[in-house]
């Protein structure tokens, strides 16, 4: 089994993704400690074209965990209620 190329996956380019209409949903992650879980949220938000993700409390913040979603999702850095 070979790895598919981006055109074969029918994925939008970064500029196409930024211009396409987003789902009017905002995700709030509060006190999520696992970077793996945070990365999963970002990749899922990327797939469903979620508008924004807010990180708050002691939620970890690491761009490396975002993998393919980096630059596609609007992320608000950690803040406290």
ZIDA-V977056 format. One record per residue. N is the residue number from 1. PHI is phi in radians with two decimals (999 if undefined). D_FIRST is the distance of its C-alpha to the first C-alpha in Angstrom with 1 decimal. Layout:
N_PHI_D_FIRST + N_PHI_D_FIRST
//
This chain:
1_999_0.0 + 2_-1.82_3.8 + 3_-1.32_6.9 + 4_-1.34_9.1 + 5_-1.45_12.6 + 6_-1.02_15.8 + 7_-1.07_17.1 + 8_-1.19_14.0 + 9_-1.42_14.7 + 10_0.98_18.3 + 11_-1.51_19.7 + 12_-1.34_23.3 + 13_-1.26_24.5 + 14_-1.04_26.8 + 15_-1.19_29.9 + 16_-1.11_28.8 + 17_-1.11_28.1 + 18_-1.17_31.5 + 19_-1.55_33.3 + 20_-1.26_31.7 + 21_-1.21_33.8 + 22_-1.68_33.0 + 23_-1.25_33.5 + 24_-1.36_37.0 + 25_-2.30_35.9 + 26_-2.12_36.6 + 27_-1.74_35.0 + 28_-2.03_37.3 + 29_-1.82_36.0 + 30_-2.06_39.0 + 31_1.04_38.9 + 32_-1.59_35.2 + 33_-1.62_34.8 + 34_-1.51_31.1 + 35_-1.11_29.2 + 36_-1.12_25.9 + 37_-1.16_27.6 + 38_-1.12_29.0 + 39_-1.07_25.6 + 40_-1.10_24.3 + 41_-1.08_27.3 + 42_-1.16_26.7 + 43_-1.17_23.1 + 44_-1.17_24.3 + 45_-1.08_27.3 + 46_-1.11_25.2 + 47_-1.15_23.2 + 48_-1.68_26.5 + 49_0.97_28.5 + 50_-1.28_31.0 + 51_-1.20_34.1 + 52_-2.57_34.9 + 53_-2.27_34.4 + 54_-1.87_37.4 + 55_-1.89_37.3 + 56_-2.52_40.5 + 57_1.20_42.2 + 58_-1.73_40.5 + 59_-1.10_37.0 + 60_-1.15_35.1 + 61_-2.38_34.2 + 62_-2.51_31.5 + 63_-1.14_29.6 + 64_-1.11_26.9 + 65_-1.29_25.8 + 66_-1.38_25.3 + 67_0.83_22.1 + 68_-1.20_21.0 + 69_-1.44_24.2 + 70_-1.03_26.6 + 71_1.56_28.8 + 72_-1.72_28.0 + 73_-1.69_30.0 + 74_-1.49_33.7 + 75_-2.04_34.5 + 76_-1.66_38.0 + 77_-1.10_38.7 + 78_-0.93_40.2 + 79_-2.50_43.6 + 80_-1.99_46.0 + 81_-1.13_47.6
//
